[in-house]
């Protein structure tokens, strides 16, 4: 049976940014992240691989010691243990699909 989740009904992530948990299981989590202009995420390290897909806009992904400008319709993969953070220096929202490989 399919599992359907609409963004307006999805649970919020437990931190200050506008993130919605679209799907969660022991193996996989999918989060829709919306960064408003000027917003940024604190650098952090996670024990799982992650894939980011930028749905709308352009943001800066800090991956380890690199700052990477990532634009709309771009996918990027980061290995577990890599320090990461997103920032939106622009004037429009940045929407990112975050896929966490929890296995």
C-alpha positions as CSV (number, residue, x, y, z in Angstrom):
1,X,0.0,0.0,0.0
2,X,1.4,3.4,-0.9
3,X,2.3,5.9,1.8
4,X,1.3,9.5,0.8
5,X,2.5,12.6,2.7
6,X,1.6,16.2,1.8
7,X,4.0,18.9,2.9
8,X,1.3,20.8,4.9
9,X,0.7,17.6,7.0
10,X,4.3,16.5,7.4
11,X,5.9,16.7,10.8
12,X,8.4,19.5,11.4
13,X,12.1,18.8,12.0
14,X,13.2,19.4,15.5
15,X,15.3,22.5,14.8
16,X,14.7,26.1,13.9
17,X,14.6,25.9,10.1
18,X,11.5,25.1,8.0
19,X,12.0,21.4,7.4
20,X,9.3,18.8,7.0
21,X,9.8,15.0,7.4
22,X,8.1,13.7,4.3
23,X,9.0,10.0,4.9
24,X,10.8,8.1,7.7
25,X,11.7,4.5,8.2
26,X,14.6,2.7,9.9
27,X,16.5,2.7,6.6
28,X,15.6,6.0,4.9
29,X,14.4,9.5,5.7
30,X,13.2,12.2,3.3
31,X,13.1,15.8,4.4
32,X,11.8,18.9,2.5
33,X,14.0,21.8,3.6
34,X,13.0,25.4,2.8
35,X,15.7,28.1,3.5
36,X,14.5,31.7,3.4
37,X,16.8,34.4,2.2
38,X,19.6,34.9,4.6
39,X,19.0,31.7,6.6
40,X,21.8,29.3,7.3
41,X,22.2,26.0,9.0
42,X,24.9,25.4,11.6
43,X,27.7,23.0,10.5
44,X,27.2,19.5,11.7
45,X,28.4,15.9,11.1
46,X,26.0,13.0,10.7
47,X,26.8,9.3,10.8
48,X,25.0,8.5,7.5
49,X,25.3,9.3,3.8
50,X,23.0,12.0,2.4
51,X,21.8,13.1,-1.0
52,X,20.6,16.7,-1.5
53,X,18.5,17.6,-4.5
54,X,17.9,21.3,-5.0
55,X,14.3,21.7,-6.1
56,X,14.2,25.5,-6.3
57,X,16.7,28.4,-6.1
58,X,20.5,28.3,-5.4
59,X,22.3,27.9,-2.1
60,X,25.7,27.3,-0.7
61,X,26.6,23.9,0.7
62,X,29.5,23.7,3.0
63,X,30.9,20.2,2.6
64,X,34.1,19.7,4.7
65,X,36.4,22.6,3.8
66,X,34.6,23.4,0.5
67,X,31.8,25.9,-0.2
68,X,29.9,24.7,-3.2
69,X,27.2,26.8,-4.9
70,X,24.4,24.4,-5.8
71,X,21.6,25.5,-8.1
72,X,18.2,24.2,-9.0
73,X,17.9,20.7,-10.5
74,X,21.3,19.6,-9.1
75,X,21.9,16.6,-7.0
76,X,24.9,16.1,-4.6
77,X,25.9,13.2,-2.4
78,X,27.9,13.4,0.8
79,X,29.5,10.6,2.6
80,X,28.8,9.9,6.3
81,X,31.1,11.8,8.6
82,X,31.5,14.8,6.3
83,X,30.8,18.2,8.0
84,X,27.9,19.9,6.2
85,X,25.8,23.0,6.3
86,X,23.5,24.9,4.0
87,X,23.2,28.7,3.6
88,X,21.0,30.9,1.5
89,X,22.8,34.1,0.6
90,X,20.2,35.0,-2.1
91,X,17.0,36.9,-2.2
92,X,14.6,34.0,-3.0
93,X,13.8,30.8,-1.1
94,X,15.9,27.7,-1.6
95,X,14.0,24.3,-1.5
96,X,16.0,21.2,-1.0
97,X,15.0,17.5,-0.9
98,X,17.2,15.7,1.7
99,X,17.5,12.0,1.4
100,X,19.2,10.3,4.4
101,X,20.5,6.7,3.9
102,X,20.2,5.5,7.5
103,X,21.5,2.0,6.9
